[in-house]
Amino acid sequence: MDSSKTVVIKLGSQVVSKLFNDRHSVFWQQLQLLYDKGYQPVIVCSGAVALGWQVFQSMASDKAKLLSKSIRFEKAQLQKHSFQKEQFQTEPKQTAKHQSYPVANKTMLASIGQGELINMWRNGLGRPVAQILVEQAHFNERHCYNDLSATFRQLLKHDVVPIINQNDALAEANSLISNNDRLAAHVVNMLGAKWLFMVSEVGGIYRDYPTCQQLVSVFEVKEPDSEYRYEDVISSDCSAMGTGGMREKLDAALLAARQGAQCFICDEKAPFLHIIESRATYGTYIRYSSQPVKRIKHWLLNTAESKGLIIIDSGAATALRHRNASLLMSGIVGVAGTFSKQAIVEVKEQGTGEIIAKGMARLNSNQILINLALRQNQASNSQFIPSNIVPDNPLHLASEWVVDKIEHNDIQEHPDNSLIKGSTIVLHRNQCALL
Ligand SMILES: N[C@@H](CCC(=O)OP(=O)(O)O)C(=O)O
């Protein structure tokens, strides 16, 4: 797979609805031009719920008509990340007959729409397509991530077009990735793609939209400007059927751009090939000036969810921060949360409460707790000194994974702090033998 030829194209729900109703859109021709020149588009496609809704409304059966009538769209609930089942609610049920109808919700619409969506791609492209439905868990663990990546590569090797969406029909709302814009950035990183087009109804970033409808052709973020609060000026409003607004698009584009991808927010008429080959400007081009971030670092910081906390003392924190040292068991003072071996965890400095690193645990949380308890035991009972129960370095924390600062949004404080302090486990010899 030639990653310089891999083009990730993400389409929002509104655009997909439009394409669904206009089979002759110029979009399909533009894609064909890419194929003709040997590029390999990878599609991240929203719209299952939107298409499901369209189909549902047109269903002829009396039951469907009745239910369709009774569904009302709760606009007020359309907040960022509020893509919950409650968005589609039934009117208060009037009769016993109505009560027997299923509750119409996002999962039902998504499962109706996802099939339509794949059909649309197969017909529009006239070539084999593959459906890949994912959720956050597939990106959390390195082995899952690698398996997913291998599937993509295999499909591309055989000229099959991957069409990716979230598993809206089956996954719990809280196990999905926050929106498909972010999913597209993860896919860019996974494949090392050099191009990302975020195709949206709005077609780019506007200055003071809708007052002044002037498109920003290049949106540049320089490293020293990282304090620039674009969230103050760019709306997070999203379409009725989608979950990501312009702010989420920009966030995702910046993530991808930091990995060295050329990113555009554009409409569905974008001449993809012309933009790539002639470096033409179209919509908004997102330029990020810093050195590309290593892919594994991006995965660790922005993709994989943290499953717990390791709390360390200030000596260990200094060693991690300034000397790129390994984190040894002796620097650990506590853990929070329950995590397995190889889970992603954050490292917190006890005194300041600051999250200073994120890494892959070499031990599970129980092993660390037991080791801490052994240490206490050792201090109070010098006859009981187990050795070599755990490796010295409990965290696979490559130096480049240590970060001085993690964006506040990326920090998930673990709700259960009870384990941090006073976690005394009384150990008996038998338990040690089990280790
Ligand atoms: N996965 C959902 C859409 C989620 C989403 O991020 O939507 P959008 O903001 O329109 O890109 C669906 O297929 O309906």
The ligand as a Gaussian input file, in Angstrom:
#p B3LYP/6-31G(d) Opt

LIG

0 1
 N      -22.545000       7.448000      12.592000
 C      -23.652000       8.374000      12.371000
 C      -23.188000       9.784000      12.103000
 C      -22.227000      10.340000      13.111000
 C      -21.593000      11.662000      12.683000
 O      -20.483000      11.989000      13.117000
 O      -22.340000      12.411000      11.808000
 P      -21.769000      13.736000      11.021000
 O      -21.578000      14.801000      12.023000
 O      -22.863000      14.082000      10.056000
 O      -20.503000      13.351000      10.347000
 C      -24.471000       7.932000      11.162000
 O      -23.973000       7.212000      10.296000
 O      -25.627000       8.343000      11.083000

